[in-house]
Amino acid sequence: MNAEHRQKSHQASAVEVLAKESNVSEHDVVQLYEGELTKLRLGAHIVQFLPVLAIRNVRKILRRRRTGKQTVA
């Protein structure tokens, strides 16, 4: 299994877990993830950890939604 395949598998697992934890559809979580990843890629020089940071940001967004706080774009 190559590194790219492992990364995609990890991302899919993380999306599934976040969807279950937050009671949000996987589709919605994927949309949030892709949006966060796109934002992080802008101007990034080191991209290796961007998926991890995107997952972290999505988790924060979902947590804020659950508690009723607004997210800052």
C-alpha positions in Angstrom: 0.0 0.0 0.0 1.5 3.3 -1.0 1.6 6.5 1.0 -1.1 8.2 -1.0 -3.5 5.3 -0.6 -2.9 5.1 3.2 -3.5 8.8 3.4 -6.8 8.6 1.5 -7.9 5.6 3.7 -7.1 7.6 6.9 -9.0 10.6 5.6 -12.1 8.4 4.8 -11.9 6.8 8.2 -11.6 10.2 9.9 -14.6 11.6 7.9 -16.7 8.6 8.9 -15.8 9.0 12.6 -16.5 12.7 12.6 -19.8 12.2 10.9 -20.9 9.6 13.5 -19.6 11.7 16.4 -21.4 14.8 15.3 -24.5 13.2 13.9 -23.9 14.9 10.5 -23.9 13.2 7.1 -20.6 12.0 5.7 -21.4 14.1 2.6 -21.5 17.3 4.7 -18.3 16.3 6.6 -16.5 15.7 3.2 -17.7 19.1 2.0 -16.3 20.8 5.1 -13.1 18.8 4.9 -12.5 19.7 1.2 -13.2 23.3 2.0 -10.7 23.4 4.9 -8.1 21.5 2.9 -8.4 24.0 0.1 -8.0 26.9 2.5 -4.9 25.4 4.0 -3.3 24.6 0.6 -3.3 28.3 -0.3 0.2 29.5 0.1 1.4 26.3 1.9 5.0 25.3 1.4 4.8 22.1 3.3 1.7 20.1 2.5 2.4 16.8 4.2 0.3 17.6 7.3 -2.5 19.6 5.7 -5.0 16.6 5.9 -4.4 16.3 9.6 -4.9 20.0 10.1 -8.0 20.0 7.9 -9.5 17.2 10.0 -8.7 19.1 13.2 -10.4 22.2 11.7 -13.5 20.3 10.7 -13.7 18.8 14.2 -13.6 22.3 15.6 -16.3 23.5 13.2 -18.6 20.6 14.1 -18.0 21.1 17.8 -18.9 24.7 17.5 -22.1 23.9 15.6 -23.1 21.4 18.3 -22.6 24.0 21.0 -24.4 26.7 19.0 -21.4 28.9 18.4 -20.9 30.4 15.0 -17.7 29.6 13.0 -15.5 32.3 11.7 -14.7 31.9 8.0 
